[in-house]
Amino acid sequence: MTDPLLLAAAVHTVAPYLIKRLTKRWMDESVRTRHRLKQKKEIYEYRKRLEDYKHENRKQLALFNHDLQVSLRKLEHDNRVNFEIFRTEIELNADEIRRARQQLAKLNELHESVCPFRMNPDYVREHLYARFTTHRKPIVLVAPFWHEAKPDAENAGGGGMHFRTAITKTWHTSHGWSSDLDVVDGWFKRPLMQTDMDVDMIHEILPDLPIIVAYGSLDDSSVSPMFATWNVLPGREPSDPLSLPAVELRPPDNAPLTSDDFRKALGFAVSQELGQVGSIYQLFQSGRPVNLDLFLTDDQDADSRIFDFFNGYYELLHDLDPATYVRVRSNWLEQAEHAGQHAALPPAPDTSDSTNRPLNQQLQKDDHFQRMAYKASRYFS
């Protein structure tokens, strides 16, 4: 039989431990239960928020799809309206373009019919630009002369006394000035009977090149050579055409215009006029002095006119290129004295203020050719 005291002592010893273990076990189970309940609650709340988010997204997506469909229908309608407007404008513009092309074709046909050049203007421009970039000299275009008493159709038909060969043959045998200009012949299909209008048309086709146009008229007893030039003589706007005074030539003793002596005299007179212009061009571009002896004749009045022509450009040289003027002034005074002419030139200016002046002026002269070459390169590109 168990001793009550021993049993009481055992219970007193073991009971607190058991109570503590049971209490701890109960508390742990309670904590786990609360934790599980909390997790279930969080999961429930997360699922609920997820469902609400999905519902809101579906609602927003439906609204977006509705707005998108409305915008697309409106855009489609606007595009259809704009396309109809654009198509109508295209049809109207096509009609205008068609009419403009027809008018342009008529203008080109009219231009071709009245243009004095033998070839298409684009071909003329391209070829003469290339010729200038090669030779770097002003180009002289020799046109046939026309008879004032004959109708235009007969003059344009050819077969008359056009004096082209008389001019070009004399020019190429005049070695004193033939290297200053580039004389070309055969580019015109008819005489320049419309004078200013023909010159303006040639200038319109070749505005940037240094050009001299030699043309003229004749009647039964005289011939009147004429000249027009641009980009050659200084003191003018670069592209401003200048008409030089015409000179009337008559054969002596009422000789026929077809006589060899008169044709040679005419060729020499025209070549001399061109040579004077070429000498002025070289004076201003390269600084080469004018050789007055090449142009003097036995006619004192004609020699005075020639001297005054050159002397006026020497005075202009004083203003435009002082350094070159200082260098060539004494040479011109000596030539004037030798020819019995009085050269009232301004005194030589002081050019010592700038040691680079001659170089700068030479660069400006070279720039004349560079601009022409640049314009030619732009045209070819």
TIKOL-173434 format. One record per residue: residue in three letters; z, x, y of N, C-alpha, C in turn. Coordinates in pm, whole numbers, plus 50000, padded with zeros to 5 digits. Layout:
N
ALAZXYZXYZXY/...
! end
This chain:
381
MET500005008549882500005000050000500005008850122/THR499215005050213499025013550331500215012250423/ASP500545023650474501685023950566501245017950698/PRO501945007750748501565001250873501585010950990/LEU502505019650986502595029151097501395038451098/LEU501035042750977499855051550968498615044351010/LEU498545031250970497365023451010497335021351160/ALA498465018751217498515016651363498125029351436/ALA498585040651380498235053351446496735055951436/ALA496165052651321494725054851304493935045851398/VAL494365032951406493655023851496493775028751640/HIS494995033151676495195037951812494335050251843/THR494065058151737493275070351758491775067251759/VAL491305058751669489865056351651489355045551747/ALA490135036151781489695024651859489045028651993/PRO489645037452071488985041152199487585047252180/TYR487445055452075486155061752050485105051352016/LEU485545041551928484615031251888484245022452007/ILE485245019352082484975010952200483995018052295/LYS484215031052313483365038752403481935039352350/ARG481815041252217480485041952160479785028652168/LEU480495017952139479895004752146479525000952288/THR480435004752378480145001552519478895009052567/LYS478805021952533477645029952572476375024452511/ARG476485020452385475295015052319474855002152384/TRP475854993852420475514981152485474894983552621/MET475444993252697474914996252830473495002052821/ASP473285010952725471925016452709470915005552676/GLU471324996452591470434985452555470164976552676/SER471184974752758471024966452879470074973252978/VAL470224986652991469324993853082467884993153034/ARG467704994852904466354994152851465774980152868/THR466644970352850466164956652868465724954253012/ARG466574958653107466214957053249464924964753282/HIS464794976653225463604984753250462354977753196/ARG462494971953075461344964853019460984952653103/LEU462034945553148461784934053233461114938153364/LYS461544949453420460954954353544459484958253524/GLN459234965053411457854968853381456964956553364/LYS457484946553292456694934353273456424927453407/LYS457424927853495457254921653626456204929253707/GLU456274942653703455294950653777453904948653722/ILE453814948153590452504945753529451954932253570/TYR452824922353570452414908853609451934908653754/GLU452744915153839452354915453980451054923354001/TYR450864934453928449634942253940448434934053894/ARG448594926953783447494918653734447174907453832/LYS448234902053891448014891253988447254896554110/ARG447694908354160446994914154275445554917654239/LEU445324922554118443984925754073443114913254069/GLU443674902254018442914889754015442594884954156/ASP443614886154244443374882054383442294890854447/TYR442334903954418441344913154475439944909854423/LYS439854907054293438564903354236438044890454296/HIS438954881054313438544868254371438044870354514/GLU438784878554592438374881054729437034888454735/ASN436854898054642435574905354637434414896254603/ARG434634887354507433574877854473433234868854591/LYS434284865154664434074856654781433284864254888/GLN433684876954914432974885055014431544888054970/LEU431364890754840430024893454789429124881354805/ALA429674869454780428894857254797428494855354942/LEU429444857955034429124856855176428064867255216/PHE428214879755165427254890155197425864886655145/ASN425794881455021424494877554964423864866355044/HIS424704857255091424164846155171423614851455304/ASP424404860055371423924865755498422674874255477/LEU422644881755364421494890055336420244881555315/GLN420364870955243419214862155220418724855955351/VAL419684852055435419304846355566418564856755650/SER419114869455652418484880155730417114883555676/LEU416984883955544415694887155484414664876455515/ARG415084863855509414144853055542413734853755690/LYS414724856855776414394858055919413484870055943/LEU413794881555877412954893355892411554890955838/GLU411454884155727410144880955672409354872155766/HIS410054862555827409374853655922408914861356045/ASP409814869856097409444877756216408284887256184/ASN408334893656068407244902656030405924895156016/ARG405994883455962404774875555947404194871956083/VAL405104867956174404634864556310404074876956379/ASN404824888256371404344900656435403034905456374/PHE402894903856243401664908056178400484899756228/GLU400704886856245399624878456295399254882456438/ILE400294885356518400014889756655399264903056653/PHE399734912456568399094925556558397664924356508/ARG397454915556409396114913756355395184907956462/THR395714898756540394904893056649394544903756752/GLU395564912156786395304922956883394314933056827/ILE394424936056697393484945356634392064939956642/GLU391914927256616390594921256622390044921756764/LEU390944918856863390494919657001390144933957039/ASN391024943456998390754957557028389504962556958/ALA389294957656836388074961656765386834957156839/ASP386904945056894385774940456974385594948957099/GLU386724952357165386634960857285386114974657248/ILE386614980157136386154993357093384664992957060/ARG384244982256996382844980956962381974980357089/ARG382454972457185381694971757311381724985157384/ALA382914991857380383015004957447382095015157381/ARG382045014757248381145024057178379685021157211/GLN379355008457221377995005057258377665009857399/GLN378645007957491378435012757627378335027957630/LEU379225034657550379195049257545377865054257489/ALA377395047457385376105051357328374985049857431/LYS375045038957508374035037057611374155047857719/LEU375435051157756375635061557857375155075057806/ASN375465078057677374995090657620373475091057615/GLU372895079857578371435079357576370865081257715/LEU371515074757814371065076457952371285090857999/HIS372455096457960372755110257999371745119857937/GLU371415117557810370425126157744369065124957812/SER368765112857859367435110957921367355117558057/VAL368465118058131368435123758266368935138158270/CYS369615142658163370155156358162368995166358167/PRO369075176258255367955185758265367905195858152/PHE368985197258075368985207357970368115203057852/ARG367525213057789366665210557674367465206757550/MET368685212557539369535210257422370695201057460/ASN371445197057358372625188857379373625196257468/PRO374275189357563375215196257653376325203757581/ASP376815198457469377855205557395377335218857342/TYR376115218857293375525231357244375315241157359/VAL374845236157472374645244857589375965251157631/ARG377005242957639378315248057682378825258657585/GLU378735255657456379255265157356378485278357361/HIS377165277657368376355289757366376585298257492/LEU376635291957609376775299557733378195305057749/TYR379195297857699380545303557697380555316257612/ALA379945315557494379905327357408379125338557473/ARG378055335257544377265345557611378075352357721/PHE378855344357795379645350357902380755359357846/THR381425354957741382475363357683381905376357627/THR380625376557591379995388757541379585398057654/HIS378905392657757378335401057863379235402457985/ARG380115392558007381035392858121380295394858253/LYS379235387358270378475387458394378115373158429/PRO377995370158558377535356658597376185353458532/ILE376025340958496374815336558427373885329758527/VAL372645334158528371615328158614370725319258527/LEU370715306358557369865296758487368625294358572/VAL367465298158521366205296858594365545283658555/ALA365345275158652364685262258628363245262658678/PRO362365255358614360975254658665360915247558800/PHE359955251558883359765245259014358955232358997/TRP359065223359093358305211059088357425209559212/HIS356365202159195355405199759304355805186859375/GLU356035187759504356535176259579355525164959588/ALA354255167959575353245157559589352945150459457/LYS353525155359350353255149359219354415140359176/PRO354135130259096355225121559049356145129058953/ASP357365123858938358355130458852357865131858709/ALA357195121658660356735122158521355745133558500/GLU354885135758597353915146658585354605160258597/ASN355585161358687356335173858700357125176858574/ALA357755166558517358565168558397357705171258275/GLY356445167158278355585168958162355155183258138/GLY355295191958238354925205958220353465208258253/GLY353065220858242351685224358267351395228258410/GLY352385226558501352165230158639352585244458669/MET352625247858796353035261258839354555261358853/HIS355225265558749356685264958748357335278058794/PHE356585289158796357035302058847358225307958770/ARG358535302658653359655308158576359365322358532/THR358195324558477357885338058426357785348058540/ALA357335343658657357265352758771358655357558810/ILE359635348758803361005352358841361645361258736/THR361605357058610362295364658505361645378258482/LYS360305378758491359635391658469360005401358580/THR359995396758704360365405558816361825409758806/TRP362675400658766364105404058756364345415158655/HIS363775413958540364035423858435363365437358463/THR362435437758558361845450658597362465456058724/SER363395448658784364105453258904365375460358861/HIS365265472958826366385479858764367525482458861/GLY367295480958989368355483659084369495473759076/TRP369235461359036370305451359033370245442558906/SER369355445558816369185436858699370395436858606/SER371275446958617372435447358529373635439758583/ASP373525434358706374665427458766374805413058719/LEU373705406958679373705392858640373015391358506/ASP373295380358440372685377258311371705365758332/VAL370435369058347369405359058375368865353458243/VAL368915340358229368425333658109367405323058150/ASP366425320958065365335311758096365105302757975/GLY364475291458001364085282457893365115271857858/TRP366215271057932367255261257899366965247457955/PHE366085246658053365805233758116364495228058061/LYS364525215058036363345208357983362445203058095/ARG362945203458217362165198258330362665205058457/PRO361915204058565362405208958695363585200458743/LEU364365206258833365535199258888365105190959009/MET364305180858982363715172859089364755164259160/GLN365885161659093366925153459155367895162059237/THR367595174559249368335184359332369855183159315/ASP370545177259412372005177159409372555170259286/MET371925159259244372425152259126372285161159002/ASP371155168058990370975177058876371965188658881/VAL372185194359000373155205259013374555200458977/ASP374915188559023376235183158990376385180958840/MET375315176658774375385174558630375545187958556/ILE374815198158602374975211458541376385216658564/HIS376905214658685378285218758715379285211358629/GLU379045198558603379935190658518379975196158376/ILE378845201158327378785206558192379375220558185/LEU379205228558291379645242658291380545245358412/PRO381695238458423382505239958545383275253058553/ASP383565259358439384455270958438383735284358433/LEU382425284058419381675296558410381135300758548/PRO380975313858571380275318258693378775316158676/ILE378235306758750376855302158730376085303158861/ILE374815307358848373835306358958372635298758902/VAL372265288158969371085280258929369965283459028/ALA368865288658976367695291759058366625281159031/TYR366255273759134365245263259119364465262359249/GLY363555252859261362785251959384361645241959374/SER360965240659486359845231159495358655238159559/LEU357495231759549356285237259609355375225959652/ASP354515228959745353425219859779352115227659767/ASP351095223159831349795229859815349705243259887/SER350655245959979350515258160059351765266860063/SER352905262360008354135270160018355035267359899/VAL356005276359881357015275059776358385276959840/SER359365268659801360715269259858361725271459746/PRO362105284059718363155286559619364515281859672/MET365365276759582366715272059616367695277659513/PHE368945278759556369985284159469371255275959485/ALA371955274159374373285268159375374185276859286/THR375415278759328376295287759253377735282959262/TRP378505286359161379955283959162380645294659077/ASN381885297359113382705307659046382125321759060/VAL381285323959159380655337059176381055343359309/LEU380745336759419381045342259551382485339359590/PRO383205349059648384605346859686384715338459812/GLY385955334859844386205327259965385985312459951/ARG385795307559828385595293259803386465288959687/GLU386605275859674387295270859556386525275259431/PRO387265279159324386565284859207385465276159150/SER385655262959152384655254259088383865246059191/ASP383835250559316383135243259421381685248259430/PRO380705240059394379315244659401378895247659545/LEU378175258559561377665262759691376145263259685/SER375495256459778374035256959787373655267359892/LEU372895277459849372435287759941371195282960015/PRO370995287560138369835282660217368505285760148/ALA367635275960150366305277660092365405285660187/VAL364485293360130363545301360208362135296860171/GLU361375293260271359995288960246359075301160244/LEU358295302460138357365313760123355935308560121/ARG355085315160200353675311360206352825323660173/PRO351785322060095350895333460068350095337160192/PRO349875349960215349105353960333347635350060321/ASP347035347660438345595344860446345195332860361/ASN346105323160352345815310860277345405313660133/ALA345955324160077345655327259937346255316359847/PRO345685314359731346235304059641347615308059589/LEU348405297759558349745300359504349705306959368/THR348565305759301348455311359167348065326059167/SER347835331959283347425345959286348545354959235/ASP348155365759171349145375059115350015381159224/ASP349415384359337350205390559444351295381159495/PHE350945368359509351965359059559353055356559453/ARG352655355559328353655353459222354615365359217/LYS354075377459234354965389159236355875388959358/ALA355305385059473356115384259595357215373859581/LEU356885362459521357885352059499358965356959403/GLY358545363159293359525368359198360435378559261/PHE359875387259348360705397359413361685390959511/ALA361215380959586362095374259683363265367459613/VAL362975360259504364055353559431364985363859367/SER364415374259307365245384559245366125391459347/GLN365575393759468366375400059572367545391259614/GLU367295378159628368395368959661369465369359552/LEU369045368859427370005369559317370735382959316/GLY369995393659343370615406859345371675407959452/GLN371475401659567372485401859672373765394859627/VAL373595383359565374775376159515375495384259407/GLY374695390559317375315398759213376055410759269/SER375535416759376376205428259439377535424159499/ILE377575412459562378855407559617379845404959505/TYR379365399259397380255396659282380855409759230/GLN380025419959215380505432759166381435439459266/LEU381165437759396382045443459499383455438159485/PHE383605425159464384935419159457385565420359319/GLN384755421159215385325421459080385595435659032/SER384705444859059384885458659011385085468659123/GLY384945464359249385115473559360383925482759381/ARG382765479559324381585487959340380935485159475/PRO380705495459559380105492959690378685487459679/VAL378295479859778376935474559784375975485959818/ASN374835486259749373785496059779372755489259868/LEU372935491059999372095483960095370625487760084/ASP370335500260048368945504860041368115496859941/LEU368755491059839368015483359739367395470859798/PHE367945465759908367545452659958366795453260091/LEU366745464660155366055465460284364545465360265/THR363865459160360362395458160358361855463760491/ASP360585461560515359975465660642360095454960749/ASP360685443660714360855432560808362225433960874/GLN362245436861006363495439361074364385426861077/ASP363775415161100364585402761102365205400060965/ALA364405401860860364935399560725366035409660694/ASP365835422160737366875432260711368165428960786/SER368045423660906369245419860981369985408560911/ARG369245398860858369895387860785370595393160659/ILE369935402160589370545407760468371805415560504/PHE371725423560611372895431360652374045422260693/ASP373755411860770374805402660813375445395760693/PHE374635392460593375165386260471376205395360405/PHE375845407860384376775417160321377965420160411/ASN377705422060541378785425860632379865414960639/GLY379435402360632380415391460633381355392160513/TYR380825395860397381675396760279382555409260282/TYR382115419860349383005431360368384195427460456/GLU383955419160557385065414360639386015405760555/LEU385455397660466386305389560378387085398460282/LEU386465409360238387155418660149388385424560216/HIS388335426660348389495431660423390695422560403/ASP390475409360394391585399860381392015398060235/LEU391065398160144391375394860005391805406959921/ASP391265418659950391545430459869391605442759960/PRO392695444660034392775455660131392575469360068/ALA393095471559949392985484759887391525488359860/THR390755478859804389335481359780388585482859912/TYR388975474960011388335475860142388505489860201/VAL389715495560190389955508960242389055519060171/ARG388845516960042388085526559962386585525959992/VAL386045514060021384585512660037384165511460184/ARG385115510660276384775508260418383895519360475/SER384295531760456383545542860514382125543460456/ASN381985540260325380665540260264379765529960329/TRP380315518060359379505507560421379125511360564/LEU380035517460637379725521560774378605532060774/GLU378645541160678377585551160669376235544760638/GLN376245534960544374995528160511374465520260631/ALA375385513960707374965506260824374335515560928/GLU374945526960953374405536361050373035541561005/HIS372905544360877371625549260825370535538760837/ALA370915525960827369935515160836369715510560980/GLY370415516461075370255512461214370915499261246/GLN371965495761172372685483261193374085486261245/HIS374665476461313376005478261368376995470261283/ALA377905477461218378905470961132380225470161208/ALA380525458361263381775456361336382865452261238/LEU383325461961160384335458961059385745460461116/PRO386705453061065388095455061106388565468961065/PRO389565474461135390095487561095390735486860958/ALA390805498460895391385498960761392875496060769/PRO393395486660689394835483560692395635494560622/ASP396935494460650397845503960586398265498360451/THR397875505060345398225500460209399275509260145/SER399975517460227400975526660170402275519860137/ASP402415506860172403705500360146403905497060001/SER402875497559921403015494259779402115503359698/THR402725512159621401955521359537401275514159422/ASN401745502059390401165494759277400075485159320/ARG399755484659450398785474759497397435476059427/PRO396845487959416395535488659347395595483859204/LEU396695487259134396825482758995396945467658989/ASN397755461859078397915447359077396595440459108/GLN395845445959204394575439659238393585441059123/GLN393615452459053392715453958939393075444158829/LEU394395441958811394805432158711394325418258750/GLN394365415158881393865402158924392375400858898/LYS391635411658918390195411158890389945409458741/ASP390685417058660390515415558517390905401558471/ASP391885395658541392345382458502391235372058518/HIS390285374558609389155365358624388405364058492/PHE388135375458426387435374958297388335369358189/GLN389635372758194390545367858091390635352658095/ARG390665346958217390725332358226389475326058165/MET388305332058195387065326858139387075327857987/ALA387525339457934387565341257789388555331757726/TYR389695329457795390695320257741390155306057733/LYS389475301857840388895288457837387835287157729/ALA387075297757712386075297557604386735296557468/SER387845304357447388525303757318389135290157293/ARG389655283557401390195270057384389105260357344/TYR387915262257402386815253157369386405254857223/PHE386295267557176385865269757039386915265356939/SER388225266156978389265262056884389335246956874/
! end
